[in-house]
Structures are given as structure tokens and as C-alpha cells.
Amino acid sequence: MKKQEVCSVKGNHHRNYAKCIVSSFVKLQYAMRYQSRNGIQNMSNIIADEERYGANYYAPLPVVLIRGKGVTVWDEAGKQYLDMMSAYSAVSHGHCHPRLLKTLNAQASELAVVSRAYYSNKLAPFLKRLCELTGYEKIAPMNTGAEAVEVALKSSRKWAYTVKGVAEDKAEILVCEGNFHGRTLGIVSFSTEQAYKANFGPLLPGFKSIPFDDADALESAITENTCAFIVEPIQGEGGVRVPSPGYLKRCAEICKKHNVLLICDEIQTGMGRTGELLACQHDNVKPDGVIMGKALGGGLMPVSAFLSREDVLGVFEHGDHGSTFGGNPLAASVGLEALNVLLDEGLIENSKKLGDYLLEKMRECKLPLIKEVRGKGLFVGIEIDPAVATAREVCLALLKNGVLSKETHETVVRLAPPLIITKNELDDGIAVVIQTLKEIQKG
């Protein structure tokens, strides 16, 4: 409240009261400035301690976040930011969604983890709901996206030997150049990004890379030993690369023709991020298997899953795979509520509507440093001309101006706000992004 507002509200008959309020206001401003200075100092200590005691395989932006609500987060100094990153799509429901918090707290106070050594009354309803929504027959519940990818790889190989009839230890899985499916040793073995696998050898054999968005290359690469093709419907870490319309549909036809499993990694693109429940639905494709994660946990829990047919996941026997925490009652409860909120609140439709709007507005911004704007739904990448700036420099400037984003491959800035975002909130974010880009262009 401003000083003049205090006086006008109280009028001349309440001068003493007004003076008291104004005095309190001045003290509050002083306290906030003091807190801000101390916040900066404390932030430096926190960052220094994390760098000292943590394994340094991340390069975070220099901000310490302490609170979140909806599409907004705050740092230690009280500065607020519009979250246009959503924790790599894990926070699609927004921060601290009340329904999800209520479910989390209720279940945590009742029963959280018992391991899969026993049944619980929460896992089956979650699995059933997810099967009904996606049309799959079986689900392997896990925790992280990378774990679900590993399940997909293992089940594909066992399916190759026990169902398709591939010779022992000859099964081959096709992947795409520029892929990102996680960072386990098995997964980085088929990454085409050298930094992800350098000095981690010997790497796991049995993978072959082909160009992304090239169905002919897929068909040419298939042999009698090929058991699966794993692909992201949109390459996220690869730079928000959107394939040509019909690409996945053609891949599905080729895989069916050659009895090869088509597996779509929907860890980032699923749960409505692109304007459909699953991004593969843009091409009217139902893959043989789908990998989900991130937003499946509502931004509160690590929840992931590999969904497939009976003959694919049915190859597993007792002891073939497992997870102490996978499918625990707490995760299952939150996962089920995350699905319900997604549908009840129309978040998929909101992603499509506002995603189209975001793309339109960013493409209208004609600046030399913008090479291309691409994406689907609220999953947008802005490719930056490296001759003008790096994507990290853009993200640092956005951070200074109150918007959170993160670069990928030093050339692409990602915009992926929570799906609960309103048009007014999105307009605020777009205005900051465009103004920041203009500032960088001038500089």
C-alpha cells in the first residue's frame, strides 16, 4: 500500500492512525531491503555449500528457490519468478496444487511405503485408471523416467527372445540421433551426445542410431534381429525438435510390417504437455509401448511407468525385475489424483489453446537472433543464433527479469510453463521474454 493510499483511505480524522501505518510501511520497506541484502549473502553460502558437497554434474542458474505456488516461485530475497520451465515438465499441475497436496498429506499420514513384497489398496486403482485412459493392457510402475526406460529396454529384449524368436544375445534396438532418454549406463550407451557417455565405457552393445524424422532410414535399418524402435515424439533435450506430420504414423506402419515394437518415450511430452494426453496422438498412433513419468507424479513425487500389451510386459516372471519404491501407496495415490486433476481441470485443452497462442506470439517476434520457434502445446523451443548470444545468456537475462527457463545444447531456450497457466499470466511471461530478447539483440 502506498503512503498516499493510506492517507486517502483514513482521511483527516485519522491522521495519527495513518502516521502509524506509514511508519510501519517505511519499517517494512527497510526490513525488506535488509532481508534482500542478507538473502543475497545466504544465497551465496547455499550455492557454495552445494558446489562443495554435491557432485557437480549440473550447471544450475544462480538462484535459490524456497517457495512455489501455482505458476510462481520465490527466491530467498523474496523476488518472484514466473516458472516457464516446470521442472522439465514435471510440474505441469503447477506448484503445490491443493488437490494433490491434500492427497499427498492424507496418504502419507496413513501408509506410504511397504515395498512390492505386498499388495496395497492404492496401486491397483492407479494402474486401472491409467490403462483405461491410454488403452494399454499392462503397466510396470516405477519411480524415475530413466527406470521406466530401462524396463522398456529389458522387456523388449526378452520379448525378442521369447516371442519373436531372435537368436540369443542378438537382439537390437533402434534409437534416434539426438535422443535423450535418461542418464543410466544402459541409456547413455545409445546416446549420440558424446558428453553423456565419455569415460563411462565399456558401453552396453545392441543399439543402432538412425536419423530423427526419417522413416525411410528406420525401414532401412531393420534386420531380423531388430526388436524395438524407441523414439521421442518430440525431442526435448535435443532442442524441442518436432518431426514432420505423419512421421510417427509411418514409423508405426513400418514397425508393424516388420514385427518390431514401436515404443514412444512420453516422459516429457505426455500428460497433456503438447495438447494431447500423449504426443503420439497427434499422429493418431497407438505405439506398442509408452513410457511416462515427470508430470505423472503431479510435481510432488517421482512416478513413472512403462505401458504396453500383455505379450510384451507378460514376458516378465517373478524376480525378472523390481523396485522397492515403484508403485508405493503414496506414489500411486498422487499419480491417480494427478490424472484426475489433469482431466477435471481441462489442462490438456488449456495446453493446446495457450500453446497455439504462445507459438503464434513468439513467431510474430521477428528478431535476427531468433533462428526458429518450434513446438506443440505448451512445449516450445526458441533457437538462438549463436553469433548473437548463447541460449544460457538468454536464460540468465530472463532470470534477471523474473522468468525461469533453461537452455539445451547452448542454442535453444525452452518455454514450458505449468499447464494451469492462465492467458493473463502467459501474456506477462511472453512480454518479458520478448523484451529480454530485444534487449539482448540491441546489446
C-alpha positions as CSV (number, residue, x, y, z in Angstrom):
1,M,0.0,0.0,0.0
2,K,1.4,3.4,-1.0
3,K,1.6,6.3,1.5
4,Q,-0.9,8.4,-0.3
5,E,-3.3,5.5,-0.4
6,V,-3.1,5.1,3.4
7,C,-3.9,8.8,4.0
8,S,-6.8,8.9,1.5
9,V,-8.4,5.8,3.0
10,K,-8.2,7.0,6.6
11,G,-8.9,10.7,5.8
12,N,-8.0,13.8,8.0
13,H,-9.9,12.4,11.0
14,H,-7.5,9.5,11.4
15,R,-4.1,11.3,10.9
16,N,-2.5,9.6,13.9
17,Y,-3.6,6.1,12.7
18,A,-2.3,7.0,9.2
19,K,1.0,8.1,10.5
20,C,1.3,4.8,12.4
21,I,0.6,2.8,9.2
22,V,3.0,4.9,7.2
23,S,5.7,4.4,9.8
24,S,5.1,0.7,9.7
25,F,5.2,0.7,5.9
26,V,8.6,2.5,6.0
27,K,10.0,0.0,8.5
28,L,8.7,-2.8,6.3
29,Q,10.5,-1.4,3.3
30,Y,13.7,-1.1,5.3
31,A,13.3,-4.7,6.6
32,M,12.7,-6.0,3.1
33,R,15.9,-4.2,1.8
34,Y,17.8,-5.7,4.8
35,Q,16.4,-9.1,4.1
36,S,17.3,-8.8,0.4
37,R,20.9,-8.0,1.2
38,N,21.1,-10.9,3.7
39,G,19.3,-13.1,1.2
40,I,22.0,-12.5,-1.3
41,Q,24.6,-13.4,1.2
42,N,22.7,-16.5,2.3
43,M,22.2,-17.5,-1.3
44,S,25.9,-17.3,-1.9
45,N,26.5,-19.6,1.1
46,I,23.9,-22.1,-0.1
47,I,25.3,-22.2,-3.6
48,A,28.9,-22.6,-2.3
49,D,27.9,-25.4,0.0
50,E,26.0,-27.3,-2.8
51,E,29.0,-26.9,-5.1
52,R,31.3,-28.1,-2.3
53,Y,29.4,-31.1,-1.0
54,G,27.3,-32.1,-4.1
55,A,28.6,-34.0,-7.2
56,N,28.8,-31.3,-9.8
57,Y,27.1,-32.7,-12.8
58,Y,24.6,-29.9,-13.1
59,A,25.1,-26.2,-14.1
60,P,22.1,-24.6,-12.3
61,L,21.2,-20.9,-12.9
62,P,22.3,-18.8,-9.9
63,V,19.1,-18.6,-7.9
64,V,18.0,-20.3,-4.7
65,L,14.3,-21.0,-4.8
66,I,12.4,-21.5,-1.5
67,R,8.7,-21.4,-2.2
68,G,6.2,-22.1,-5.0
69,K,2.5,-21.6,-5.7
70,G,0.8,-22.2,-9.0
71,V,3.0,-20.8,-11.8
72,T,5.1,-18.7,-9.4
73,V,8.2,-19.4,-7.4
74,W,10.1,-17.2,-4.9
75,D,13.8,-16.9,-4.0
76,E,15.4,-16.2,-0.6
77,A,15.3,-12.5,-1.1
78,G,11.6,-12.5,-1.8
79,K,11.8,-12.0,-5.6
80,Q,9.2,-13.8,-7.5
81,Y,9.5,-15.5,-10.9
82,L,7.2,-16.9,-13.5
83,D,8.1,-20.6,-13.9
84,M,8.3,-21.2,-17.7
85,M,10.3,-24.4,-17.1
86,S,8.0,-26.6,-14.9
87,A,11.0,-28.7,-13.8
88,Y,11.3,-30.2,-17.3
89,S,7.5,-30.7,-17.4
90,A,7.4,-32.5,-14.0
91,V,5.4,-29.6,-12.5
92,S,2.6,-29.5,-15.2
93,H,0.0,-29.2,-12.5
94,G,1.7,-26.1,-11.0
95,H,3.5,-25.8,-7.7
96,C,1.7,-27.1,-4.6
97,H,-1.6,-27.9,-6.3
98,P,-4.2,-28.0,-3.4
99,R,-5.8,-31.3,-4.5
100,L,-2.5,-33.0,-4.9
101,L,-1.2,-31.7,-1.6
102,K,-4.4,-32.9,0.1
103,T,-4.0,-36.4,-1.4
104,L,-0.3,-36.5,-0.5
105,N,-0.8,-35.5,3.1
106,A,-3.7,-37.8,3.6
107,Q,-1.9,-40.8,2.2
108,A,1.4,-40.0,3.9
109,S,-0.3,-40.0,7.3
110,E,-1.9,-43.3,6.5
111,L,0.6,-45.5,4.6
112,A,3.5,-44.5,2.4
113,V,5.8,-47.4,1.5
114,V,5.5,-51.1,2.1
115,S,7.5,-52.4,-1.0
116,R,6.1,-54.6,-3.7
117,A,6.6,-57.6,-1.4
118,Y,2.9,-57.0,-0.5
119,Y,-0.3,-55.7,-2.2
120,S,-1.6,-52.3,-1.3
121,N,-5.1,-50.8,-1.8
122,K,-3.8,-47.9,-3.8
123,L,-1.7,-49.3,-6.7
124,A,-4.5,-51.3,-8.5
125,P,-6.8,-48.2,-8.9
126,F,-3.9,-46.2,-10.3
127,L,-2.9,-48.8,-12.8
128,K,-6.5,-49.4,-13.8
129,R,-7.2,-45.7,-14.4
130,L,-4.0,-45.3,-16.4
131,C,-4.8,-48.4,-18.5
132,E,-8.3,-47.1,-19.2
133,L,-7.1,-43.7,-20.3
134,T,-4.4,-44.9,-22.6
135,G,-5.9,-48.2,-23.8
136,Y,-2.9,-50.4,-22.7
137,E,-3.2,-53.8,-21.0
138,K,-0.4,-53.8,-18.5
139,I,1.8,-51.3,-16.7
140,A,5.2,-51.6,-14.9
141,P,5.1,-48.8,-12.2
142,M,8.5,-47.3,-11.5
143,N,9.9,-44.1,-9.9
144,T,12.0,-42.1,-12.4
145,G,11.7,-41.8,-16.1
146,A,15.1,-43.5,-16.6
147,E,13.9,-46.5,-14.6
148,A,10.9,-46.8,-16.9
149,V,13.1,-46.6,-19.9
150,E,15.2,-49.5,-18.5
151,V,12.1,-51.6,-18.1
152,A,11.1,-50.9,-21.7
153,L,14.6,-52.0,-22.9
154,K,14.6,-55.2,-20.8
155,S,11.1,-56.2,-21.8
156,S,11.8,-55.5,-25.4
157,R,14.9,-57.8,-25.3
158,K,13.1,-60.6,-23.5
159,W,10.2,-60.2,-25.9
160,A,12.7,-60.6,-28.8
161,Y,13.9,-63.9,-27.5
162,T,10.8,-65.5,-26.1
163,V,8.1,-64.2,-28.5
164,K,9.7,-63.0,-31.8
165,G,12.4,-65.7,-31.9
166,V,15.6,-63.6,-32.2
167,A,18.8,-65.6,-31.6
168,E,20.2,-65.4,-28.1
169,D,22.1,-62.2,-27.4
170,K,21.5,-60.8,-30.9
171,A,18.6,-58.5,-30.2
172,E,19.0,-55.0,-31.5
173,I,17.1,-51.8,-30.6
174,L,16.9,-48.8,-32.9
175,V,17.2,-45.3,-31.5
176,C,17.3,-41.8,-33.0
177,E,20.2,-39.4,-33.2
178,G,19.9,-36.6,-30.8
179,N,17.8,-38.7,-28.4
180,F,17.6,-38.2,-24.7
181,H,16.1,-41.0,-22.6
182,G,17.9,-40.6,-19.3
183,R,21.4,-41.0,-17.9
184,T,21.8,-44.6,-16.6
185,L,24.7,-46.5,-18.0
186,G,22.4,-48.6,-20.2
187,I,20.7,-45.5,-21.6
188,V,23.8,-43.4,-22.3
189,S,25.2,-46.4,-24.2
190,F,22.9,-45.4,-27.0
191,S,23.1,-41.7,-26.7
192,T,24.6,-39.8,-29.6
193,E,25.8,-37.0,-27.3
194,Q,29.4,-37.7,-26.6
195,A,29.4,-35.7,-23.3
196,Y,26.8,-38.1,-21.9
197,K,28.9,-41.2,-22.4
198,A,32.6,-40.1,-22.5
199,N,34.7,-42.1,-20.0
200,F,31.8,-44.3,-18.9
201,G,32.8,-47.3,-21.1
202,P,32.6,-50.1,-21.8
203,L,29.1,-49.3,-23.0
204,L,26.2,-51.6,-23.5
205,P,26.0,-53.1,-27.0
206,G,22.9,-53.8,-29.0
207,F,21.8,-50.4,-30.2
208,K,21.8,-48.7,-33.6
209,S,21.2,-45.0,-34.2
210,I,19.3,-43.6,-37.1
211,P,18.3,-40.0,-38.1
212,F,15.3,-38.5,-36.4
213,D,12.3,-37.7,-38.6
214,D,13.4,-40.1,-41.3
215,A,11.0,-43.1,-41.7
216,D,13.0,-44.4,-44.7
217,A,16.1,-44.6,-42.5
218,L,14.1,-46.7,-40.0
219,E,13.0,-49.2,-42.6
220,S,16.5,-49.5,-44.0
221,A,18.0,-50.2,-40.6
222,I,15.7,-53.0,-39.6
223,T,17.1,-56.5,-39.6
224,E,15.9,-59.9,-38.5
225,N,17.4,-59.1,-35.1
226,T,15.6,-55.8,-34.6
227,C,13.2,-56.0,-31.7
228,A,12.2,-52.4,-31.0
229,F,12.4,-48.8,-32.0
230,I,12.4,-46.3,-29.2
231,V,11.7,-42.7,-30.1
232,E,10.6,-39.4,-28.6
233,P,7.5,-38.0,-30.4
234,I,9.2,-34.6,-29.9
235,Q,12.9,-34.4,-29.0
236,G,13.0,-32.3,-25.8
237,E,16.7,-32.2,-24.7
238,G,17.5,-32.5,-28.4
239,G,16.2,-28.9,-28.9
240,V,12.4,-29.3,-28.9
241,R,12.6,-30.8,-32.4
242,V,9.2,-31.5,-33.8
243,P,9.1,-34.2,-36.6
244,S,7.1,-33.8,-39.8
245,P,3.4,-34.5,-39.7
246,G,2.8,-38.2,-40.3
247,Y,6.3,-39.3,-39.2
248,L,5.2,-41.4,-36.3
249,K,2.3,-42.9,-38.3
250,R,4.7,-44.0,-40.9
251,C,7.0,-45.4,-38.3
252,A,4.1,-47.4,-36.8
253,E,3.3,-48.9,-40.1
254,I,6.9,-49.9,-40.7
255,C,7.3,-51.5,-37.3
256,K,4.1,-53.4,-37.7
257,K,5.2,-54.7,-41.1
258,H,8.5,-56.0,-39.7
259,N,7.2,-57.2,-36.2
260,V,9.2,-54.5,-34.4
261,L,7.9,-52.9,-31.2
262,L,7.3,-49.1,-31.5
263,I,8.0,-47.6,-28.1
264,C,7.4,-43.9,-27.6
265,D,9.2,-42.0,-24.8
266,E,6.5,-39.6,-23.5
267,I,8.2,-38.7,-20.2
268,Q,8.4,-35.0,-21.2
269,T,5.7,-34.9,-23.8
270,G,3.0,-36.9,-22.1
271,M,0.3,-35.9,-19.6
272,G,-1.1,-33.2,-21.9
273,R,2.2,-31.2,-22.4
274,T,1.7,-31.0,-26.2
275,G,-2.1,-30.5,-26.2
276,E,-2.9,-34.3,-26.2
277,L,-2.7,-36.8,-23.4
278,L,0.1,-38.3,-25.3
279,A,2.1,-36.6,-28.1
280,C,1.8,-39.7,-30.3
281,Q,-1.9,-39.0,-30.6
282,H,-1.2,-36.0,-32.8
283,D,-0.5,-38.6,-35.5
284,N,-3.3,-40.9,-34.4
285,V,-0.8,-43.5,-33.3
286,K,-1.0,-46.1,-30.5
287,P,2.5,-47.4,-30.1
288,D,3.2,-50.9,-28.8
289,G,4.6,-49.3,-25.6
290,V,4.7,-45.9,-24.0
291,I,7.0,-44.6,-21.3
292,M,5.6,-42.0,-18.9
293,G,7.0,-40.0,-16.0
294,K,7.6,-36.5,-14.7
295,A,4.1,-34.9,-14.6
296,L,2.6,-38.3,-13.7
297,G,3.8,-37.5,-10.1
298,G,2.0,-34.2,-10.0
299,G,5.2,-32.3,-9.3
300,L,5.3,-33.9,-5.8
301,M,6.5,-37.5,-6.2
302,P,8.8,-39.4,-8.6
303,V,6.3,-41.6,-10.5
304,S,6.9,-43.3,-13.8
305,A,5.5,-46.2,-15.8
306,F,6.1,-48.4,-18.8
307,L,2.7,-49.2,-20.5
308,S,2.4,-52.0,-23.1
309,R,0.5,-55.1,-24.3
310,E,0.0,-58.3,-22.4
311,D,2.5,-60.2,-24.7
312,V,5.2,-57.5,-24.0
313,L,5.0,-57.0,-20.3
314,G,3.8,-60.5,-19.8
315,V,7.3,-61.8,-20.6
316,F,8.4,-60.9,-17.0
317,E,8.4,-63.6,-14.4
318,H,8.8,-63.3,-10.7
319,G,12.3,-61.9,-10.0
320,D,13.0,-60.6,-13.5
321,H,12.6,-57.0,-12.4
322,G,11.6,-55.0,-9.4
323,S,11.6,-51.7,-7.5
324,T,11.4,-51.2,-3.7
325,F,9.6,-47.8,-4.2
326,G,7.9,-48.4,-7.5
327,G,4.2,-48.3,-7.2
328,N,4.2,-47.5,-3.5
329,P,0.9,-46.4,-2.0
330,L,1.9,-42.8,-1.7
331,A,3.1,-42.5,-5.3
332,A,0.1,-44.4,-6.6
333,S,-2.3,-42.1,-4.7
334,V,-0.6,-39.0,-6.0
335,G,-0.4,-40.4,-9.6
336,L,-4.1,-41.2,-9.6
337,E,-5.0,-37.8,-8.4
338,A,-2.6,-36.2,-11.0
339,L,-4.5,-38.0,-13.7
340,N,-7.9,-36.9,-12.3
341,V,-6.8,-33.2,-11.9
342,L,-5.4,-33.2,-15.5
343,L,-8.9,-34.2,-16.8
344,D,-11.1,-32.4,-14.3
345,E,-9.4,-29.1,-14.8
346,G,-9.1,-29.3,-18.6
347,L,-5.3,-28.9,-18.5
348,I,-4.9,-30.8,-21.8
349,E,-7.2,-28.4,-23.6
350,N,-5.6,-25.4,-21.9
351,S,-2.2,-26.6,-23.1
352,K,-3.4,-26.9,-26.7
353,K,-5.2,-23.5,-26.7
354,L,-2.5,-21.5,-25.0
355,G,0.3,-23.4,-26.7
356,D,-1.0,-22.3,-30.1
357,Y,-1.2,-18.8,-28.7
358,L,2.4,-18.9,-27.3
359,L,3.7,-20.2,-30.7
360,E,1.9,-17.5,-32.6
361,K,3.2,-14.7,-30.4
362,M,6.7,-15.9,-30.4
363,R,6.8,-16.4,-34.1
364,E,5.5,-12.8,-34.5
365,C,8.6,-11.6,-32.8
366,K,10.9,-11.0,-35.8
367,L,14.4,-10.6,-34.4
368,P,17.7,-11.6,-36.1
369,L,18.8,-13.5,-33.0
370,I,15.8,-15.9,-33.3
371,K,16.6,-18.6,-35.9
372,E,13.4,-20.6,-35.3
373,V,10.5,-21.1,-33.0
374,R,9.0,-24.6,-32.8
375,G,6.9,-26.8,-30.6
376,K,3.5,-28.2,-29.8
377,G,1.2,-27.2,-26.9
378,L,3.0,-25.6,-24.0
379,F,6.3,-27.1,-25.1
380,V,8.1,-24.5,-27.1
381,G,11.8,-24.0,-28.1
382,I,13.4,-20.8,-29.3
383,E,16.5,-21.4,-31.3
384,I,19.0,-18.7,-30.7
385,D,21.6,-17.5,-33.3
386,P,25.0,-18.3,-31.6
387,A,26.5,-15.4,-33.4
388,V,24.4,-13.1,-31.3
389,A,24.2,-14.9,-27.9
390,T,24.2,-18.3,-26.3
391,A,20.9,-19.8,-25.0
392,R,22.3,-19.7,-21.5
393,E,23.0,-16.0,-21.8
394,V,19.3,-15.6,-22.7
395,C,18.2,-17.7,-19.8
396,L,20.4,-15.7,-17.4
397,A,18.8,-12.5,-18.7
398,L,15.3,-14.0,-18.3
399,L,16.2,-14.9,-14.8
400,K,17.2,-11.3,-14.0
401,N,13.8,-10.2,-15.5
402,G,11.8,-12.6,-13.4
403,V,11.2,-15.6,-15.8
404,L,12.6,-19.1,-15.3
405,S,13.8,-21.1,-18.3
406,K,16.7,-23.4,-19.1
407,E,18.8,-23.8,-22.2
408,T,19.5,-27.0,-24.0
409,H,22.6,-27.6,-26.2
410,E,23.5,-23.9,-25.8
411,T,21.3,-22.9,-28.7
412,V,17.7,-23.4,-27.6
413,V,15.7,-21.7,-24.9
414,R,12.7,-23.8,-23.7
415,L,9.3,-22.4,-22.7
416,A,7.2,-25.0,-20.9
417,P,5.0,-23.3,-18.2
418,P,2.7,-25.3,-15.9
419,L,-0.5,-26.3,-17.8
420,I,-2.6,-24.5,-15.2
421,I,-1.2,-21.1,-16.5
422,T,-3.9,-18.5,-17.5
423,K,-3.8,-16.3,-20.6
424,N,-3.0,-13.2,-18.5
425,E,-0.1,-15.0,-16.8
426,L,1.1,-16.3,-20.1
427,D,0.9,-12.8,-21.6
428,D,3.0,-11.5,-18.7
429,G,5.6,-14.1,-19.5
430,I,5.6,-13.5,-23.2
431,A,6.1,-9.8,-22.7
432,V,9.2,-10.4,-20.5
433,V,10.6,-12.9,-23.0
434,I,10.2,-10.6,-26.0
435,Q,11.5,-7.6,-24.1
436,T,14.5,-9.6,-22.9
437,L,15.3,-10.8,-26.4
438,K,15.0,-7.3,-27.7
439,E,17.5,-6.1,-25.0
440,I,19.9,-8.8,-26.0
441,Q,19.6,-8.0,-29.7
442,K,20.4,-4.3,-29.0
443,G,23.3,-5.3,-26.8
